[in-house]
Amino acid sequence: MEWLVLVHVLSAVLGLGPAFAFPFVMRKAETHQEMLRTVLLVNRLEMFPKIFGTLAVLSGLLLFWLGSYGSWLQVWILGTLLVYVAIEVLVVGFLNPAASKLQRVLVAQESVGAREGSAAAIQLYGRVRALHLWAGILGVAIFALMVLKP
């Protein structure tokens, strides 16, 4: 059982750790090149939350089923699952479409030799950064629920 706890904790850190950094990586960028470079970097780093975040959820569910943690209706487990669902809705429903649109806009602008970010790209960049920030805040809530569980 200790190995499963180790897998769970390491996958949570490796999965959510980079996601906490995304709003900081996406610092204020004004030029087209800065925005494109940052968006492509975050796009590559998103493999960590996708792979290890999924592993953290699966190992957490396995730990719950194998352990004697009580009912699913406890605040820490139900709250964690609800916050995780909220993160997935935020990421899949809002963040990923906005980030994909931003990347398409930036790539299209690069093909015409743009040097400065357009107003639309700058606005969309800010939206993507804010969505990453909200996902990170919700991730902190998950960690808090996990640490404060009985």
N, C-alpha and C positions, 0 to 999 in steps of 0.2 A: 504494500500500500504506500510505503514511503516513496518509492520510485514514481508512482502515479502523482503524488503531491509535488514531487520535484518537476515532473513533466508539466504539470498544471501551472506552477508558479513561473518556471522559466518561459513557457510559451506565452503566458500573460505579459511578462516583462518584455519579451522579444516582440510580441505582437502589438502591444499598446505603447511601448516606449517610443518607437519612431513616430507613431501617430500624435503623441504629445508634442513632438518637435515641429510638426508640419506648419502650425501658425507662425512659428519663429523662423523657420526656413523660408516661408513665404513673406518675409519682411517687405516693407514698402519697396516696390519696384516701379520705376517710372519709365525706363526705356523698354522698348520692345524686346531686346536681347535679354535683359534681366528677367523679364516675365517669362519668356520662353524657356530659358535655362532653368529657372526655378520650377516651372510647371513640369518639365521633363524629368527633373530630379525627383520631385515628389511622386510623380507617376511611377518611377522605378522603385522607389522606397515603399510604395504601397503594397508590394508583395509581402512585406513582413506582417502587417496587420491582417492581410487576407489569409495567409498560411497559418501563422502562429495564433492569431485571434480565433480562428476556427478550431485549432488544436486545443486552445485553452477552454473553449466552450465544451467541446467533446470530452476532454479529460475531466472538466468540472462536473458534467452530468454523470460520468462514470464514477467519479469519487462519491457523488451524492447517492447513487444507486448502491454502491458497494459498502458505503459507510452507514453509520447509525446517526443520521443527522435529524431525524424526525420528519415532520410533515413538510410538504411543498409550500404550504401556506405561511411559513415563517417569513417575516419581513426581509431578512437578508437574502434568502434564495429567490423568493418571488420578486422582490425588488430588483435583484441583479438581473433576472431574466427579462423583466419589463424594461429596464434601462438598456439592456443589450438589444432588445427588439427596437427600442426607440433609436438607438445608434444605427442599426441596420436600415431603418426607414429613412433616417436622415442621410446616410451615406448613399444607399442605393437609389432612393427617390429624388434626392436634391443635389447632393454633392457630386456624385459621379456624372450626372447629366450636365451640370454646370461646368465641371472640370473638362469634360469632353468638348463642350462647346467652346470653352476658352482656348483649349489646345488647337481646335480647328481654326478659330479666328486668328490666333497668333501665327500658325503655320501659313495661312492664306496671306496674312499681312507680310510675312517674311518673303513670300514668293514674289511680292511686288516691291521688295526692297525697303520696307518701312523701318525707320530708325526709332521713332517715338511711338509709344503705345497709344492707340486710339482711345477716345473717351469710353467707348463701349468695352474695350478690352480692360481698361483700368477698373471700370465699375465691376465687371465680371470677375476680375482678379480679386477684388476686395470681397465679393460675395463668396468665392471659393475659400478664401482665407478665413472668413467669419464662420463658414460651415465647418471647416477643420477645427476651429476653436471650440465650437459647440460640441463636436464629437469628442474632443479631448476633455472638456468639462464633464460630459456624461461618462467618459472612461474613468475619471477621478472618482465619480460617484460609485462606479462598480468596485474600484479598489477599496473605497471606504466601507462599502457593504461587506466585502470579503474580509477585511481586517476586523470589523466590529461584530462579526457574527458570534453567536454564543459558543 
